[in-house]
Amino acid sequence: MERINGETISGAALTLLGVLFLIAGQLNTIWTAVIPTAALLIAIGVALLALGRYTTIKSNRTHPHTEEHAQEHSRH
């Protein structure tokens, strides 16, 4: 049973980076130019989180047996 994948990790990282850039843009006038890029990073990060969740659900449906179940079946 897969719980997390690469899309989920990269989506969380991009979302966090976008939020940090957004906060920096709010605090410093030089970083204000980065706010549109921060919004884009957040949007891409959320999309990757959604894709990661979708692929995790799809992967778990196609492979319902976990490793532990496979070992139990091979013993009998």
N, C-alpha and C positions, 0 to 999 in steps of 0.2 A: 504494500500500500504506500503509494507515493504521497508525501505531504507538502513538499516544497520542491520547486524546480528552478532552473536558471532564469526563466522569464520573471518569476516572482521576485527573485533576489535582485535582478537588474532593475525591475520596476520600482521596488522599494528604494533602491539606491538613487535612481534618477529623481524620484519624487522628493526624497530627503534633500538632495542637492538643489533641486528647484526651490524648495521651501527656504533653504539657507540663503540662496541668492535673493529670494524675495525679501527676506528679513534684512539682508544687507542693503538692498535697495531702499528700504524704508528708513534705515538708520544713517546712511551716508549718501550725499548728493552725487558723488562720482559714480556710485553703483546704481543710480537711478536708470542709467542706460541699459542695464542688464535685466530690468523687470520684464520686458517682452520675452526675452530668452528664458527667464525663470518660469514664466507661464507655459512656454512651449515644453520645457523639461518636465514640468508637473503633468501636463497633458500626456506626454509620451510615457511617463512613469505609470500613470493610472491605466493607460491602455495596456502596457506590459503586465501590470498586475492582473487586469481582467483576462488577458490572454493566458497568463500562467495559471490562473484559477480554472479557466476553461480546459486547458490541456491536462491539468491534474485530475479534474473530474472525469474527463474522457479516458485518460489512461487507467484510472482506477476502475472504470466500468468494463474496459476491455480485458483487464487482468484482475479478476476478482480475488484470485488466490494469492495470499502473501507467501513469503518464503517459508514461514513456520508451517503453513498448511501443506505446502509441497513436501516438506520433510516428513510430516506425519503420514501422508499418503504413501511415500516411498518405503516407510517402515513396515507397512501392512502387507 
